[in-house]
Amino acid sequence: MTEYQDLSEHELQAVIENAEKALKNKQANKRKEVIAQIKELAASIDLIVEIHEPEKRPVRKGAKVAIKYRHPDDHSKTWTGRGVAPRWMQELLNAGRQRSEFEV
């Protein structure tokens, strides 16, 4: 087996890509074999089996979220209101200001 420590980053990436392709091919072939076996077994008792492949759902990319808050002095600093509040927002809130003051 190849000594992976001696391979360059490019060579390692190629090995990974080839392994992923080989795995996908093996899985697809195994799936075809199993489907054929199921159909053979069903035919042996005079049944017809229809196998429907699940539809592949499109990958849903996250939609851009509108800016909800903006820093009063530096307009390049914004926040959507999701996740942890940015440092500038925390500092302003700790100084006694209200979050509603910074709404866009």
C-alpha positions as a printed Julia matrix, in Angstrom:
104×3 Matrix{Float64}:
   0.0     0.0     0.0
   1.15    3.54   -0.68
   2.88    5.42    2.13
   0.63    8.46    2.39
   3.16   10.54    4.3
   5.4    10.59    1.21
   2.7    11.94   -1.1
   2.26   15.6    -1.94
  -0.97   17.43   -1.15
  -1.99   17.22   -4.81
  -1.31   13.48   -4.93
  -3.23   12.93   -1.69
  -6.2    14.87   -3.04
  -6.13   12.71   -6.19
  -6.07    9.54   -4.05
  -9.06   10.78   -2.05
 -11.03   11.68   -5.19
 -10.28    8.31   -6.79
 -11.28    6.48   -3.6
 -14.56    8.41   -3.44
 -15.32    7.57   -7.08
 -14.5     3.89   -6.5
 -16.73    3.81   -3.41
 -19.65    5.38   -5.29
 -19.23    2.89   -8.14
 -19.15   -0.06   -5.72
 -22.25    1.21   -3.94
 -24.09    1.72   -7.25
 -23.13   -1.78   -8.43
 -24.2    -3.32   -5.12
 -27.53   -1.5    -5.37
 -28.09   -2.86   -8.89
 -27.25   -6.38   -7.74
 -29.68   -6.2    -4.82
 -32.45   -4.83   -7.03
 -31.86   -7.64   -9.54
 -32.01  -10.22   -6.72
 -35.27   -8.75   -5.43
 -36.79   -8.9    -8.92
 -35.61  -12.5    -9.39
 -37.1   -13.58   -6.07
 -40.36  -11.85   -6.85
 -40.49  -13.44  -10.32
 -39.93  -16.86   -8.76
 -43.31  -16.56   -7.01
 -45.03  -14.87   -9.97
 -44.87  -11.35   -8.62
 -43.83   -8.2   -10.41
 -41.91   -5.67   -8.38
 -41.54   -2.04   -9.33
 -38.77   -0.2    -7.57
 -39.0     3.55   -7.59
 -35.84    5.51   -7.04
 -36.25    8.44   -4.68
 -36.05   11.76   -6.43
 -32.93   13.63   -5.6
 -33.81   16.88   -3.95
 -31.9    19.9    -5.13
 -29.37   21.21   -2.67
 -30.92   24.17   -0.97
 -28.54   27.0    -0.52
 -29.24   29.35    2.33
 -31.02   32.46    1.28
 -29.47   35.79    2.07
 -30.87   37.2     5.27
 -31.65   40.89    5.37
 -29.64   43.13    7.65
 -31.57   43.93   10.79
 -29.05   45.99   12.8
 -26.35   48.49   11.83
 -23.61   50.11   13.92
 -24.48   53.79   14.47
 -21.0    55.09   13.62
 -19.52   52.47   11.3
 -22.17   51.5     8.73
 -20.0    48.65    7.42
 -20.71   46.76   10.66
 -24.06   45.01   10.35
 -25.89   42.06   11.87
 -28.86   40.01   10.71
 -30.06   39.35   14.24
 -29.29   35.63   13.91
 -26.74   33.77   15.95
 -24.5    35.28   18.57
 -24.51   39.06   18.63
 -21.3    40.57   17.25
 -18.8    42.19   19.58
 -19.77   45.73   18.58
 -23.42   45.02   19.49
 -22.45   43.47   22.82
 -20.29   46.5    23.66
 -23.12   48.93   22.89
 -25.64   46.89   24.89
 -23.23   46.69   27.83
 -22.91   50.47   27.66
 -26.64   50.71   28.41
 -28.05   51.21   24.91
 -31.08   49.36   23.57
 -30.94   46.94   20.63
 -33.91   48.71   19.02
 -31.75   51.83   18.53
 -29.72   50.03   15.85
 -32.53   48.57   13.77
 -32.36   49.31   10.08
